[in-house]
C-alpha cells in the first residue's frame, strides 16, 4: 500500500489531513481521572453526598465546583463523539497545522520524540515543575485506573499507549498532538512518508520516552 500512496500538494501546499485523536483521548483521560478521584472521595465519605458536604471545605468545593465541571466534560465529550465535526490536523509542505491552530514549522523543528503518555497536548510549552510533580505523584494512581477504564471506554481494541509525536523547536519549545499509533494504516503510511520526505526522519527510529522528555 505504501508504494501506492503519493503526497501531492495543492496550490496552497496542502497535502492531507487526519483526525485529531489526541483531543478525544485527552477528554477521556480527564473524565477517568475525575471519576477515580470522586470514587476515592465518596468512598471516604461512605458514598454519601451529605457526609462529603459536611466533611469540610474540600467536600463543599467538590460538590459546588468539581462535580459540575466533571459533568461538563462528560457532556462535552459526548457532544463531540455524537454531534460535533471532528477536529483535524492538516499537513502542508512546510508546516503542520494542529486542530487548535498551533503551527508546527518544519524548518523550526530540530528533533522529535515518541512519548507514550503525554502531558503536553497541542500547546507550545516546556514541561513545568507542576507537570513533573503531577507525573511523579499522580501518575501511579491514575495508571491503575487507566488500565481498565480507558481500555473499556475508548481504547479497548488499541494499544494503551499513545505514541504521541512531540516536536522540539529551535527555541526548545515542546509541541505535541499527533497520536501516531491511533491512526489507521493508511493514515500511518501518509504520516510516515511525510516525515521521511520533508524532515528526513523515520518515525520507526524515533527515541521513545514514557512521560518526560529531557531538556534540550
MDTraj code that builds the backbone (N, CA, C; nanometers):
import mdtraj as md
import numpy as np

residues = "UNK UNK UNK UNK UNK UNK UNK UNK UNK UNK UNK UNK UNK UNK UNK UNK UNK UNK UNK UNK UNK UNK UNK UNK UNK UNK UNK UNK UNK UNK UNK UNK UNK UNK UNK UNK UNK UNK UNK UNK UNK UNK UNK UNK UNK UNK UNK UNK UNK UNK UNK UNK UNK UNK UNK UNK UNK UNK UNK UNK UNK UNK UNK UNK UNK UNK UNK UNK UNK UNK UNK UNK UNK UNK UNK UNK UNK UNK UNK UNK UNK UNK UNK UNK UNK UNK UNK UNK UNK UNK UNK UNK UNK UNK UNK UNK UNK UNK UNK UNK UNK UNK UNK UNK UNK UNK UNK UNK UNK UNK UNK UNK UNK UNK UNK UNK UNK UNK UNK UNK UNK UNK UNK UNK UNK UNK UNK UNK UNK UNK UNK UNK UNK UNK UNK UNK UNK UNK UNK UNK UNK UNK UNK UNK UNK UNK UNK UNK UNK UNK UNK UNK UNK UNK UNK UNK UNK UNK UNK UNK UNK UNK UNK UNK UNK UNK UNK UNK UNK UNK UNK UNK UNK UNK UNK UNK UNK UNK UNK UNK UNK UNK UNK UNK UNK UNK UNK UNK UNK UNK UNK UNK UNK UNK UNK UNK UNK UNK UNK UNK UNK UNK UNK UNK UNK UNK UNK UNK UNK UNK UNK UNK UNK UNK UNK UNK".split()
xyz = np.array([
    [0.0822, -0.1210, 0.0000],
    [0.0000, 0.0000, 0.0000],
    [0.0857, 0.1261, 0.0000],
    [0.2004, 0.1182, 0.0687],
    [0.2859, 0.2354, 0.0816],
    [0.3327, 0.2854, -0.0538],
    [0.3587, 0.1921, -0.1456],
    [0.4065, 0.2313, -0.2770],
    [0.2984, 0.2980, -0.3604],
    [0.1726, 0.2791, -0.3225],
    [0.0620, 0.3353, -0.3994],
    [0.0193, 0.4724, -0.3487],
    [0.0773, 0.5187, -0.2406],
    [0.0392, 0.6469, -0.1829],
    [0.1429, 0.7530, -0.2195],
    [0.0947, 0.8619, -0.2784],
    [0.1816, 0.9731, -0.3119],
    [0.1321, 1.0980, -0.2401],
    [0.2263, 1.1790, -0.1956],
    [0.1927, 1.3052, -0.1307],
    [0.2067, 1.4167, -0.2336],
    [0.0932, 1.4598, -0.2857],
    [0.0928, 1.5625, -0.3906],
    [0.0271, 1.6882, -0.3360],
    [0.1000, 1.7980, -0.3248],
    [0.0433, 1.9205, -0.2676],
    [-0.0490, 1.9924, -0.3653],
    [-0.1459, 2.0653, -0.3095],
    [-0.2274, 2.1520, -0.3944],
    [-0.1567, 2.2867, -0.4095],
    [-0.2241, 2.3853, -0.4643],
    [-0.1600, 2.5146, -0.4904],
    [-0.1204, 2.5876, -0.3630],
    [-0.1838, 2.5518, -0.2494],
    [-0.1501, 2.6145, -0.1215],
    [-0.0490, 2.5321, -0.0415],
    [-0.0006, 2.4239, -0.0990],
    [0.0951, 2.3389, -0.0294],
    [0.0311, 2.2366, 0.0618],
    [-0.1024, 2.2272, 0.0592],
    [-0.1733, 2.1308, 0.1432],
    [-0.1586, 1.9904, 0.0868],
    [-0.1318, 1.8936, 0.1770],
    [-0.1109, 1.7553, 0.1359],
    [-0.2243, 1.6627, 0.1776],
    [-0.2541, 1.6573, 0.3088],
    [-0.3597, 1.5705, 0.3592],
    [-0.3941, 1.6115, 0.5016],
    [-0.4997, 1.5518, 0.5558],
    [-0.5400, 1.5799, 0.6925],
    [-0.5797, 1.4499, 0.7619],
    [-0.5686, 1.4495, 0.8945],
    [-0.6081, 1.3340, 0.9753],
    [-0.6901, 1.3846, 1.0930],
    [-0.7681, 1.2947, 1.1496],
    [-0.8461, 1.3325, 1.2677],
    [-0.7537, 1.3509, 1.3880],
    [-0.7829, 1.4528, 1.4678],
    [-0.7058, 1.4781, 1.5896],
    [-0.7564, 1.3857, 1.6996],
    [-0.7034, 1.2644, 1.7028],
    [-0.7495, 1.1665, 1.8008],
    [-0.6990, 1.1960, 1.9415],
    [-0.5909, 1.2743, 1.9530],
    [-0.5405, 1.3111, 2.0853],
    [-0.6446, 1.3926, 2.1615],
    [-0.7221, 1.4730, 2.0912],
    [-0.8238, 1.5560, 2.1574],
    [-0.9228, 1.4692, 2.2340],
    [-0.9764, 1.3666, 2.1676],
    [-1.0750, 1.2801, 2.2323],
    [-1.0116, 1.2007, 2.3462],
    [-0.8895, 1.1495, 2.3226],
    [-0.8210, 1.0740, 2.4268],
    [-0.7972, 1.1612, 2.5496],
    [-0.7608, 1.2879, 2.5274],
    [-0.7382, 1.3800, 2.6393],
    [-0.8656, 1.3991, 2.7200],
    [-0.9794, 1.4149, 2.6516],
    [-1.1070, 1.4299, 2.7213],
    [-1.1377, 1.3053, 2.8045],
    [-1.1089, 1.1876, 2.7479],
    [-1.1333, 1.0629, 2.8208],
    [-1.0423, 1.0539, 2.9424],
    [-0.9156, 1.0930, 2.9265],
    [-0.8232, 1.0930, 3.0394],
    [-0.8781, 1.1776, 3.1549],
    [-0.9274, 1.2969, 3.1202],
    [-0.9792, 1.3885, 3.2227],
    [-1.0979, 1.3253, 3.2951],
    [-1.1897, 1.2654, 3.2192],
    [-1.3075, 1.2027, 3.2796],
    [-1.2679, 1.0872, 3.3694],
    [-1.1761, 1.0045, 3.3214],
    [-1.1316, 0.8900, 3.4013],
    [-1.0628, 0.9367, 3.5287],
    [-0.9794, 1.0395, 3.5175],
    [-0.9091, 1.0909, 3.6353],
    [-1.0074, 1.1425, 3.7400],
    [-1.1050, 1.2236, 3.6960],
    [-1.2044, 1.2752, 3.7899],
    [-1.2906, 1.1631, 3.8463],
    [-1.3221, 1.0630, 3.7642],
    [-1.4014, 0.9504, 3.8124],
    [-1.3294, 0.8777, 3.9245],
    [-1.1994, 0.8536, 3.9043],
    [-1.1204, 0.7858, 4.0065],
    [-1.1112, 0.8695, 4.1333],
    [-1.0931, 0.9992, 4.1153],
    [-1.0826, 1.0889, 4.2310],
    [-1.2129, 1.0937, 4.3092],
    [-1.3248, 1.1067, 4.2372],
    [-1.4538, 1.1115, 4.3047],
    [-1.4847, 0.9794, 4.3743],
    [-1.4494, 0.8695, 4.3112],
    [-1.4720, 0.7402, 4.3725],
    [-1.3978, 0.7291, 4.5051],
    [-1.2758, 0.7775, 4.5079],
    [-1.1980, 0.7752, 4.6314],
    [-1.2611, 0.8648, 4.7378],
    [-1.3026, 0.9853, 4.6976],
    [-1.3620, 1.0781, 4.7934],
    [-1.4947, 1.0248, 4.8483],
    [-1.5770, 0.9684, 4.7583],
    [-1.7054, 0.9144, 4.8042],
    [-1.6852, 0.7919, 4.8920],
    [-1.5826, 0.7150, 4.8646],
    [-1.5509, 0.6005, 4.9498],
    [-1.5164, 0.6473, 5.0909],
    [-1.4379, 0.7543, 5.0996],
    [-1.4002, 0.8090, 5.2296],
    [-1.5202, 0.8702, 5.3016],
    [-1.6208, 0.9125, 5.2223],
    [-1.7411, 0.9729, 5.2816],
    [-1.8559, 0.8735, 5.2894],
    [-1.8257, 0.7427, 5.2833],
    [-1.9271, 0.6371, 5.2910],
    [-2.0336, 0.6516, 5.1828],
    [-1.9921, 0.7013, 5.0662],
    [-2.0790, 0.7167, 4.9493],
    [-2.2035, 0.8005, 4.9805],
    [-2.1831, 0.9048, 5.0560],
    [-2.2923, 0.9943, 5.0933],
    [-2.2552, 1.1382, 5.0581],
    [-2.3403, 1.2035, 4.9765],
    [-2.3173, 1.3438, 4.9431],
    [-2.3240, 1.4311, 5.0676],
    [-2.4147, 1.3950, 5.1585],
    [-2.4273, 1.4726, 5.2833],
    [-2.2994, 1.4646, 5.3646],
    [-2.2463, 1.3453, 5.3786],
    [-2.1207, 1.3305, 5.4536],
    [-2.0064, 1.4053, 5.3857],
    [-2.0043, 1.3991, 5.2522],
    [-1.8990, 1.4689, 5.1791],
    [-1.9116, 1.6190, 5.1970],
    [-2.0341, 1.6706, 5.1896],
    [-2.0560, 1.8143, 5.2041],
    [-2.0185, 1.8613, 5.3445],
    [-2.0476, 1.7795, 5.4421],
    [-2.0204, 1.8178, 5.5808],
    [-1.8781, 1.7844, 5.6243],
    [-1.7989, 1.7302, 5.5305],
    [-1.6628, 1.6914, 5.5643],
    [-1.5703, 1.8108, 5.5809],
    [-1.6140, 1.9257, 5.5308],
    [-1.5312, 2.0452, 5.5414],
    [-1.5277, 2.1199, 5.4099],
    [-1.4344, 2.2134, 5.4012],
    [-1.4246, 2.2978, 5.2827],
    [-1.3997, 2.2161, 5.1567],
    [-1.3154, 2.1122, 5.1665],
    [-1.2866, 2.0302, 5.0491],
    [-1.4122, 1.9638, 4.9966],
    [-1.4926, 1.9096, 5.0852],
    [-1.6154, 1.8441, 5.0436],
    [-1.7107, 1.9396, 4.9747],
    [-1.7241, 2.0604, 5.0297],
    [-1.8128, 2.1594, 4.9675],
    [-1.7608, 2.2033, 4.8310],
    [-1.6285, 2.2176, 4.8184],
    [-1.5703, 2.2550, 4.6896],
    [-1.5957, 2.1474, 4.5846],
    [-1.5866, 2.0211, 4.6264],
    [-1.6105, 1.9108, 4.5334],
    [-1.7527, 1.9157, 4.4803],
    [-1.8500, 1.9357, 4.5705],
    [-1.9910, 1.9343, 4.5303],
    [-2.0273, 2.0583, 4.4490],
    [-1.9791, 2.1745, 4.4903],
    [-2.0187, 2.3002, 4.4267],
    [-1.9452, 2.3231, 4.2943],
    [-1.8194, 2.2883, 4.2882],
    [-1.7396, 2.3202, 4.1698],
    [-1.6969, 2.1962, 4.0896],
    [-1.6395, 2.0972, 4.1562],
    [-1.5793, 1.9855, 4.0842],
    [-1.6824, 1.8995, 4.0117],
    [-1.7926, 1.8682, 4.0783],
    [-1.8935, 1.7838, 4.0140],
    [-1.9536, 1.8508, 3.8895],
    [-1.9905, 1.9808, 3.8935],
    [-2.0383, 2.0456, 3.7696],
    [-1.9355, 2.0436, 3.6571],
    [-1.8072, 2.0640, 3.6906],
    [-1.7028, 2.0599, 3.5883],
    [-1.6917, 1.9196, 3.5300],
    [-1.7009, 1.8215, 3.6169],
    [-1.6947, 1.6811, 3.5750],
    [-1.8094, 1.6499, 3.4785],
    [-1.9307, 1.6916, 3.5127],
    [-2.0463, 1.6684, 3.4258],
    [-2.0310, 1.7436, 3.2935],
    [-1.9722, 1.8634, 3.3009],
    [-1.9486, 1.9416, 3.1789],
    [-1.8577, 1.8657, 3.0827],
    [-1.7504, 1.8052, 3.1343],
    [-1.6585, 1.7314, 3.0485],
    [-1.7250, 1.6077, 2.9881],
    [-1.8127, 1.5440, 3.0656],
    [-1.8844, 1.4277, 3.0121],
    [-1.9755, 1.4701, 2.8969],
    [-2.0522, 1.5772, 2.9187],
    [-2.1432, 1.6272, 2.8144],
    [-2.0647, 1.6751, 2.6932],
    [-1.9540, 1.7454, 2.7184],
    [-1.8695, 1.7953, 2.6097],
    [-1.8145, 1.6814, 2.5259],
    [-1.7708, 1.5742, 2.5912],
    [-1.7144, 1.4604, 2.5200],
    [-1.8216, 1.3872, 2.4404],
    [-1.9389, 1.3670, 2.5001],
    [-2.0484, 1.3012, 2.4286],
    [-2.0934, 1.3845, 2.3086],
    [-2.0961, 1.5149, 2.3251],
    [-2.1343, 1.6041, 2.2149],
    [-2.0346, 1.5914, 2.1003],
    [-1.9064, 1.5833, 2.1360],
    [-1.8032, 1.5704, 2.0324],
    [-1.8158, 1.4368, 1.9595],
    [-1.8401, 1.3303, 2.0349],
    [-1.8487, 1.1969, 1.9756],
    [-1.9714, 1.1833, 1.8867],
    [-2.0845, 1.2379, 1.9309],
    [-2.2111, 1.2135, 1.8626],
    [-2.2503, 1.3207, 1.7613],
    [-2.2082, 1.4455, 1.7831],
    [-2.2615, 1.5549, 1.7023],
    [-2.1527, 1.6390, 1.6359],
    [-2.0553, 1.6817, 1.7115],
    [-1.9604, 1.7809, 1.6634],
    [-1.8730, 1.7278, 1.5493],
    [-1.8389, 1.8166, 1.4576],
    [-1.7479, 1.7823, 1.3487],
    [-1.6103, 1.7502, 1.4046],
    [-1.5492, 1.6450, 1.3532],
    [-1.4205, 1.6005, 1.4037],
    [-1.3112, 1.7053, 1.3836],
    [-1.2270, 1.7228, 1.4844],
    [-1.1130, 1.8132, 1.4738],
    [-1.0060, 1.7486, 1.3870],
    [-0.9401, 1.8307, 1.3048],
    [-0.8448, 1.7790, 1.2079],
    [-0.7048, 1.8395, 1.2283],
    [-0.6044, 1.7584, 1.1932],
    [-0.4664, 1.8051, 1.1854],
    [-0.4302, 1.8074, 1.0379],
    [-0.3826, 1.9229, 0.9887],
    [-0.3559, 1.9395, 0.8462],
    [-0.2056, 1.9442, 0.8197],
    [-0.1644, 1.8710, 0.7200],
    [-0.0237, 1.8608, 0.6840],
    [0.0013, 1.9378, 0.5540],
    [0.0985, 2.0294, 0.5604],
    [0.1398, 2.1072, 0.4445],
    [0.2869, 2.0771, 0.4136],
    [0.3344, 2.1278, 0.3030],
    [0.4737, 2.1050, 0.2655],
    [0.5720, 2.1637, 0.3656],
    [0.5361, 2.2770, 0.4258],
    [0.6305, 2.3461, 0.5135],
    [0.5896, 2.3475, 0.6598],
    [0.4693, 2.3034, 0.6916],
    [0.4244, 2.3093, 0.8307],
    [0.3106, 2.2115, 0.8557],
    [0.2798, 2.1957, 0.9832],
    [0.1660, 2.1145, 1.0276],
    [0.0757, 2.2039, 1.1111],
    [-0.0514, 2.2077, 1.0774],
    [-0.1475, 2.2900, 1.1496],
    [-0.2314, 2.2002, 1.2396],
    [-0.2121, 2.2145, 1.3718],
    [-0.2891, 2.1346, 1.4661],
    [-0.4311, 2.1874, 1.4764],
    [-0.5176, 2.1099, 1.5382],
    [-0.6607, 2.1421, 1.5377],
    [-0.6949, 2.2674, 1.6151],
    [-0.6051, 2.3124, 1.7050],
    [-0.6319, 2.4361, 1.7793],
    [-0.5530, 2.5527, 1.7224],
    [-0.5128, 2.5406, 1.5949],
    [-0.4425, 2.6452, 1.5195],
    [-0.2972, 2.6653, 1.5605],
    [-0.2417, 2.5771, 1.6435],
    [-0.0985, 2.5810, 1.6721],
    [-0.0238, 2.5306, 1.5489],
    [0.0778, 2.6069, 1.5084],
    [0.1504, 2.5755, 1.3860],
    [0.2878, 2.5161, 1.4183],
    [0.3162, 2.4005, 1.3595],
    [0.4483, 2.3388, 1.3701],
    [0.5217, 2.3664, 1.2398],
    [0.6248, 2.4493, 1.2457],
    [0.7020, 2.4844, 1.1272],
    [0.8156, 2.3839, 1.1114],
    [0.8204, 2.3163, 0.9992],
    [0.9186, 2.2107, 0.9792],
    [1.0624, 2.2622, 0.9879],
    [1.0887, 2.3786, 0.9299],
    [1.2240, 2.4344, 0.9331],
    [1.2668, 2.4740, 1.0740],
    [1.1699, 2.4868, 1.1644],
    [1.1998, 2.5257, 1.3026],
    [1.2037, 2.4045, 1.3952],
    [1.1912, 2.2853, 1.3392],
    [1.1906, 2.1625, 1.4187],
    [1.3286, 2.0981, 1.4160],
    [1.3884, 2.0805, 1.5344],
    [1.5223, 2.0229, 1.5386],
    [1.5233, 1.8767, 1.5849],
    [1.4153, 1.8316, 1.6512],
    [1.4141, 1.6937, 1.6993],
    [1.2706, 1.6493, 1.7249],
    [1.2513, 1.5167, 1.7205],
    [1.1203, 1.4601, 1.7511],
    [1.1362, 1.3425, 1.8467],
    [1.0320, 1.3183, 1.9264],
    [1.0267, 1.2040, 2.0169],
    [0.8931, 1.1340, 2.0005],
    [0.8894, 1.0079, 2.0436],
    [0.7627, 0.9387, 2.0662],
    [0.7406, 0.9349, 2.2164],
    [0.6317, 0.9954, 2.2603],
    [0.6012, 0.9976, 2.4030],
    [0.4827, 0.9062, 2.4293],
    [0.5014, 0.8080, 2.5178],
    [0.3960, 0.7100, 2.5435],
    [0.2754, 0.7710, 2.6145],
    [0.3001, 0.8499, 2.7168],
    [0.1920, 0.9171, 2.7901],
    [0.2263, 1.0643, 2.7942],
    [0.1492, 1.1447, 2.7242],
    [0.1872, 1.2842, 2.7039],
    [0.1179, 1.3771, 2.8020],
    [0.1959, 1.4661, 2.8647],
    [0.1402, 1.5738, 2.9463],
    [0.1328, 1.7028, 2.8668],
    [0.1707, 1.6931, 2.7401],
    [0.1621, 1.8088, 2.6513],
    [0.0649, 1.7727, 2.5406],
    [-0.0348, 1.8552, 2.5196],
    [-0.1312, 1.8274, 2.4149],
    [-0.1607, 1.9544, 2.3375],
    [-0.0997, 1.9665, 2.2201],
    [-0.1279, 2.0755, 2.1285],
    [-0.0995, 2.2117, 2.1894],
    [0.0071, 2.2240, 2.2638],
    [0.0430, 2.3539, 2.3196],
    [0.1920, 2.3746, 2.3054],
    [0.2315, 2.4997, 2.2835],
    [0.3721, 2.5337, 2.2848],
    [0.4083, 2.5620, 2.4296],
    [0.4845, 2.4731, 2.4879],
    [0.5189, 2.4918, 2.6270],
    [0.6339, 2.4005, 2.6623],
    [0.6996, 2.4300, 2.7742],
    [0.8013, 2.3417, 2.8274],
    [0.7408, 2.2661, 2.9433],
    [0.7915, 2.1482, 2.9731],
    [0.7417, 2.0748, 3.0874],
    [0.7727, 2.1529, 3.2131],
    [0.6699, 2.1929, 3.2844],
    [0.6880, 2.2740, 3.4034],
    [0.7098, 2.1862, 3.5252],
    [0.7479, 2.2506, 3.6346],
    [0.7647, 2.1784, 3.7605],
    [0.6337, 2.1154, 3.8019],
    [0.5228, 2.1834, 3.7740],
    [0.3907, 2.1299, 3.8085],
    [0.3626, 2.0013, 3.7326],
    [0.3938, 1.9990, 3.6031],
    [0.3729, 1.8778, 3.5252],
    [0.4571, 1.7620, 3.5767],
    [0.5819, 1.7911, 3.6114],
    [0.6699, 1.6865, 3.6625],
    [0.6183, 1.6339, 3.7966],
    [0.5688, 1.7253, 3.8812],
    [0.5144, 1.6842, 4.0090],
    [0.3901, 1.5987, 3.9888],
    [0.3088, 1.6379, 3.8919],
    [0.1887, 1.5597, 3.8596],
    [0.2272, 1.4180, 3.8183],
    [0.3291, 1.4100, 3.7334],
    [0.3715, 1.2787, 3.6840],
    [0.4194, 1.1890, 3.7964],
    [0.4937, 1.2464, 3.8901],
    [0.5529, 1.1671, 3.9977],
    [0.4495, 1.1249, 4.1011],
    [0.3595, 1.2177, 4.1373],
    [0.2671, 1.1924, 4.2477],
    [0.1354, 1.1289, 4.2033],
    [0.0853, 1.1702, 4.0880],
    [-0.0486, 1.1295, 4.0482],
    [-0.0484, 1.0125, 3.9508],
    [0.0532, 1.0053, 3.8661],
    [0.0524, 0.9036, 3.7613],
    [0.0361, 0.7610, 3.8115],
    [0.1057, 0.7188, 3.9183],
    [0.0882, 0.5800, 3.9627],
    [-0.0563, 0.5456, 3.9960],
    [-0.1293, 0.6417, 4.0567],
    [-0.2691, 0.6172, 4.0907],
    [-0.3566, 0.6136, 3.9653],
    [-0.3324, 0.7103, 3.8752],
    [-0.4119, 0.7168, 3.7530],
    [-0.3861, 0.5957, 3.6643],
    [-0.2634, 0.5484, 3.6617],
    [-0.2278, 0.4369, 3.5739],
    [-0.3102, 0.3124, 3.6045],
    [-0.3366, 0.2885, 3.7331],
    [-0.4153, 0.1712, 3.7695],
    [-0.5564, 0.1801, 3.7144],
    [-0.6096, 0.3023, 3.7132],
    [-0.7450, 0.3209, 3.6617],
    [-0.7455, 0.3160, 3.5096],
    [-0.6455, 0.3753, 3.4481],
    [-0.6394, 0.3802, 3.3034],
    [-0.6367, 0.2414, 3.2414],
    [-0.5679, 0.1500, 3.3066],
    [-0.5505, 0.0169, 3.2517],
    [-0.6833, -0.0511, 3.2233],
    [-0.7806, -0.0300, 3.3110],
    [-0.9110, -0.0928, 3.2913],
    [-1.0122, 0.0009, 3.2272],
    [-1.0177, 0.1241, 3.2766],
    [-1.1236, 0.2157, 3.2336],
    [-1.1072, 0.2625, 3.0906],
    [-0.9890, 0.3084, 3.0534],
    [-0.9699, 0.3608, 2.9185],
    [-0.9841, 0.2504, 2.8153],
    [-0.9317, 0.1333, 2.8490],
    [-0.9425, 0.0226, 2.7543],
    [-1.0884, -0.0102, 2.7247],
    [-1.1718, -0.0026, 2.8250],
    [-1.3118, -0.0370, 2.8062],
    [-1.3916, 0.0764, 2.7448],
    [-1.3531, 0.2010, 2.7718],
    [-1.4287, 0.3159, 2.7228],
    [-1.3935, 0.3501, 2.5787],
    [-1.2635, 0.3525, 2.5479],
    [-1.2249, 0.4036, 2.4169],
    [-1.1170, 0.3236, 2.3456],
    [-1.0240, 0.2694, 2.4198],
    [-0.9094, 0.2064, 2.3570],
    [-0.9082, 0.0541, 2.3742],
    [-1.0239, -0.0054, 2.3832],
    [-1.0293, -0.1479, 2.4107],
    [-0.9654, -0.2299, 2.2985],
    [-0.9644, -0.1773, 2.1775],
    [-0.9072, -0.2501, 2.0661],
    [-0.7765, -0.1870, 2.0179],
    [-0.7225, -0.0935, 2.0954],
    [-0.5983, -0.0261, 2.0585],
    [-0.4913, -0.0535, 2.1628],
    [-0.3703, -0.0038, 2.1350],
    [-0.2655, -0.0064, 2.2357],
    [-0.2986, 0.0975, 2.3410],
    [-0.2629, 0.0686, 2.4657],
    [-0.2916, 0.1628, 2.5733],
    [-0.2111, 0.2901, 2.5562],
    [-0.0880, 0.2777, 2.5099],
    [-0.0026, 0.3954, 2.4979],
    [-0.0311, 0.4690, 2.3679],
    [-0.0009, 0.5981, 2.3686],
    [-0.0387, 0.6828, 2.2572],
    [0.0629, 0.6898, 2.1447],
    [0.1922, 0.6794, 2.1752],
    [0.2955, 0.7115, 2.0766],
    [0.2695, 0.8509, 2.0203],
    [0.2559, 0.9471, 2.1101],
    [0.2307, 1.0852, 2.0708],
    [0.3593, 1.1460, 2.0165],
    [0.3547, 1.1990, 1.8955],
    [0.4720, 1.2600, 1.8350],
    [0.4918, 1.4004, 1.8907],
    [0.6079, 1.4227, 1.9506],
    [0.6404, 1.5533, 2.0065],
    [0.7505, 1.6178, 1.9255],
    [0.7392, 1.7486, 1.9088],
    [0.8322, 1.8244, 1.8269],
    [0.9089, 1.9235, 1.9146],
    [1.0415, 1.9240, 1.9027],
    [1.1261, 2.0187, 1.9746],
    [1.1711, 2.1247, 1.8758],
    [1.1399, 2.2507, 1.9033],
    [1.1760, 2.3581, 1.8115],
    [1.3167, 2.4089, 1.8420],
    [1.3651, 2.4951, 1.7560],
    [1.4974, 2.5545, 1.7760],
    [1.5027, 2.6416, 1.9009],
    [1.3867, 2.6834, 1.9506],
    [1.3790, 2.7621, 2.0738],
    [1.3499, 2.6733, 2.1951],
    [1.3623, 2.5423, 2.1755],
    [1.3376, 2.4436, 2.2812],
    [1.1929, 2.4423, 2.3293],
    [1.1023, 2.4865, 2.2455],
    [0.9608, 2.4705, 2.2762],
    [0.9196, 2.3281, 2.2434],
    [0.8254, 2.2760, 2.3186],
    [0.7789, 2.1391, 2.3007],
    [0.6329, 2.1417, 2.2560],
    [0.6054, 2.0825, 2.1415],
    [0.4705, 2.0831, 2.0853],
    [0.4280, 1.9389, 2.0603],
    [0.3116, 1.9018, 2.1092],
    [0.2628, 1.7657, 2.0907],
    [0.1216, 1.7638, 2.0362],
    [0.0818, 1.6486, 1.9810],
    [-0.0561, 1.6400, 1.9382],
    [-0.0860, 1.5435, 1.8265],
    [0.0117, 1.4600, 1.7836],
    [-0.0148, 1.3633, 1.6781],
    [0.0003, 1.2229, 1.7364],
    [-0.1106, 1.1577, 1.7653],
    [-0.1081, 1.0232, 1.8249],
    [-0.0929, 0.9206, 1.7131],
    [0.0304, 0.8846, 1.6843],
    [0.0613, 0.8049, 1.5651],
    [-0.0053, 0.6679, 1.5676],
    [0.0015, 0.5966, 1.6800],
    [-0.0498, 0.4589, 1.6792],
    [-0.2019, 0.4498, 1.6886],
    [-0.2710, 0.5632, 1.7022],
    [-0.4170, 0.5619, 1.6984],
    [-0.4708, 0.5824, 1.5572],
    [-0.3808, 0.6099, 1.4627],
    [-0.4214, 0.6294, 1.3244],
    [-0.4455, 0.4951, 1.2578],
    [-0.5299, 0.4961, 1.1546],
    [-0.5473, 0.3738, 1.0774],
    [-0.4245, 0.3529, 0.9887],
    [-0.4192, 0.2383, 0.9232],
    [-0.2996, 0.2016, 0.8477],
    [-0.2675, 0.3023, 0.7376],
    [-0.3674, 0.3477, 0.6653],
    [-0.3448, 0.4422, 0.5568],
    [-0.2931, 0.5758, 0.6101],
    [-0.3495, 0.6214, 0.7206],
    [-0.3037, 0.7469, 0.7803],
    [-0.1603, 0.7346, 0.8314],
    [-0.1283, 0.6213, 0.8926],
    [0.0080, 0.5999, 0.9404],
    [0.1085, 0.6041, 0.8253],
    [0.0737, 0.5431, 0.7140],
    [0.1626, 0.5422, 0.5987],
    [0.1845, 0.6845, 0.5474],
    [0.0773, 0.7626, 0.5403],
    [0.0894, 0.9005, 0.4937],
    [0.1782, 0.9823, 0.5873],
    [0.1553, 0.9688, 0.7180],
    [0.2346, 1.0445, 0.8149],
    [0.3813, 1.0027, 0.8089],
    [0.4049, 0.8730, 0.7977],
    [0.5430, 0.8238, 0.7903],
    [0.6130, 0.8765, 0.6657],
    [0.5456, 0.8700, 0.5504],
    [0.6032, 0.9219, 0.4264],
    [0.6287, 1.0720, 0.4352],
    [0.5377, 1.1413, 0.5017],
    [0.5505, 1.2865, 0.5158],
    [0.6799, 1.3235, 0.5876],
    [0.7058, 1.2588, 0.7015],
    [0.8256, 1.2942, 0.7781],
    [0.9537, 1.2458, 0.7096],
    [0.9436, 1.1358, 0.6372],
    [1.0604, 1.0904, 0.5624],
    [1.0943, 1.1882, 0.4497],
    [0.9917, 1.2415, 0.3862],
    [1.0126, 1.3294, 0.2717],
    [1.0504, 1.4710, 0.3123],
    [0.9854, 1.5252, 0.4141],
    [1.0022, 1.6670, 0.4446],
    [1.0929, 1.6948, 0.5647],
    [1.1197, 1.5953, 0.6485],
    [1.2110, 1.6146, 0.7612],
    [1.3238, 1.5117, 0.7637],
    [1.3204, 1.4197, 0.6688],
    [1.4222, 1.3134, 0.6638],
    [1.4291, 1.2379, 0.7966],
    [1.3115, 1.2070, 0.8532],
    [1.3006, 1.1374, 0.9811],
    [1.2186, 1.0104, 0.9627],
    [1.2710, 0.9013, 1.0124],
    [1.1989, 0.7739, 1.0119],
    [1.1285, 0.7594, 1.1468],
    [0.9972, 0.7598, 1.1446],
    [0.9203, 0.7531, 1.2692],
    [0.9523, 0.6273, 1.3481],
    [0.9778, 0.5170, 1.2787],
    [1.0062, 0.3910, 1.3472],
    [1.1367, 0.3960, 1.4266],
    [1.2228, 0.4921, 1.3963],
    [1.3526, 0.5010, 1.4634],
    [1.3585, 0.6131, 1.5671],
    [1.2472, 0.6793, 1.5916],
    [1.2451, 0.7879, 1.6899],
    [1.2708, 0.7347, 1.8305],
    [1.3403, 0.8153, 1.9099],
    [1.3628, 0.7793, 2.0505],
    [1.2298, 0.7817, 2.1242],
    [1.2053, 0.6800, 2.2074],
    [1.0791, 0.6696, 2.2802],
    [1.0999, 0.7028, 2.4280],
    [1.0035, 0.7748, 2.4834],
    [1.0026, 0.8085, 2.6246],
    [0.8664, 0.7748, 2.6821],
    [0.8625, 0.7500, 2.8141],
    [0.7350, 0.7162, 2.8770],
    [0.6505, 0.8416, 2.9022],
    [0.7010, 0.9326, 2.9857],
    [0.6257, 1.0535, 3.0193],
    [0.7072, 1.1787, 2.9945],
    [0.8286, 1.1831, 3.0483],
    [0.9076, 1.3051, 3.0435],
    [1.0102, 1.2995, 2.9309],
    [1.0413, 1.4159, 2.8784],
    [1.1484, 1.4258, 2.7804],
    [1.2563, 1.5173, 2.8348],
    [1.3808, 1.4948, 2.7978],
    [1.4893, 1.5723, 2.8584],
    [1.4902, 1.7167, 2.8103],
    [1.5492, 1.8045, 2.8904],
    [1.5669, 1.9427, 2.8473],
    [1.6728, 1.9458, 2.7385],
    [1.6385, 2.0124, 2.6297],
    [1.7309, 2.0153, 2.5160],
    [1.8349, 2.1273, 2.5337],
])
top = md.Topology()
chain = top.add_chain()
for i, resn in enumerate(residues, 1):
    res = top.add_residue(resn, chain, resSeq=i)
    for name in ("N", "CA", "C"):
        top.add_atom(name, md.element.get_by_symbol(name[0]), res)
traj = md.Trajectory(xyz[None], top)
